[in-house]
Amino acid sequence: MKGEWLRWWLGSLVVVWGCGSSVSAPPRTPASDSAPAAPVPQKPATSWPMFRHDPQAQGTTTDTLPAAPKLLWRKHFSQQGFAATAAIEQGTIYLGSLDGPFYALRLQDGEVLWRFPTQLGFQAPATVSKELVFVGDLDGVFYALDRQSGQKRWQFRAEAEIDNGANLYRRWVLFGSQDATLYCLEQSTGKLVWKYQIGDQIRTFPTLAQGKTFVAGCDGVLHIVDADTGRGVAQVSIEAPTGCTPAVWGKRLYVGTEGERLFCIDWQSAQVLWSFRHPRRPMAFRSSAAVAGGIVVVGNRAKRVLALDAQSGKLLWEHRTRSGVDSSPVIASDRVWVTTTRGRILALDLKSGRLVWQYEAGGRISASVAIAQGRLVVATEEGHVLCFGSPK
């Protein structure tokens, strides 16, 4: 019953998803415009360690996939469903279910290596470090699990549900909660280092770049926070609530909202450079943007995948899907890999938006794909985990 309710809830969220906390936002302080542009990191092709692959949440990887990936295996977990994006590290998939257990699966064949049970399940993606797996559950408990055994090292309790992934900075781990708080904990002990409150729920991954962390939520504001101290640096109005994770590319940041707009913000000067609203079919964004090669790709609830020029916001192409796109696209092999709410997995040409591959998985998919070691992994709300790649 619990899992069925969660699946209904995920598919029928209203515009503000029940936003309405009374937590006060911190005061605004001026931003510095003297910081150099953030460098583009070298992304390893052997892992997918966190929700959008890298701390900047760019949703891209240098890993390659076959032109026409084959289904290598499909594993069904009875009476369970999945809404989280998988994490992949050193041949192991880490993935929590909506109905309780958190799993470590062998990438090669889907064999269960270990499972960690909880009373409530997981909507949040996991984040993997050298020794630990970090993940928060629907009861507001944030766990650090041993990567090899699945044994709990420590836990930390927030005041409300955790439904997005954590980021890693220095020796710390950062995550947000629906209690409107961004937490920074020591990775080794779970001890609180600092916390930062916004005006309403946080449902996004805390993006990191140049010693700053970026978080947006139901208060309709992008918050720029010093990652070393937890002090607010600046705030930028984005006019509406969001559950989309900000993507950082150099000094620019991209985030969509329930207000039908995708914003491009200069995070160094805390100024909006442009915003995009579809001229014919405006609708909310619940998909986090991917950015590579000067192109921003994002899905919207009007059954479209959109590509925009990262500098100007000009619409380059759009691909119409037969159902909504709440998942976040991934850019790999000059292709955009994305899922739809009716269980389709698509590959689109990055330059043109032309459909070049698809697979009908069936059911409903709200998770994004994860790509590592020449494999693509995705899970469905009906409890199926699928792995694609080359049979060779």
Secondary structure, 3 states (H helix, E strand, C coil): CHHHHHHHHHHCCCCCCCCCCCCCCCCCCCCCCCCCCCCCCCCCCCCECCCCCCCCCCCECCCCCCCCCEEEEEEECCCCCCCCCCEEECCEEEEECCCCCEEEEECCCCCEEEEECCCCCCCCCCEECCCEEEEECCCCEEEEEECCCCCEEEEEECCCCCCCCCEEECCEEEEECCCCEEEEEECCCCCEEEEEECCCCECCCCEEECCEEEEEECCCEEEEEECCCCCEEEEEECCCCCCCCCEEECCEEEEECCCCCEEEEECCCCEEEEEECCCCCCCCCCCCCEEECCEEEEEECCCEEEEEECCCCCEEEEEECCCCCCCCCEEECCEEEEECCCCEEEEEECCCCCEEEEEECCCCCCCCCEEECCEEEEECCCCEEEEEECCC
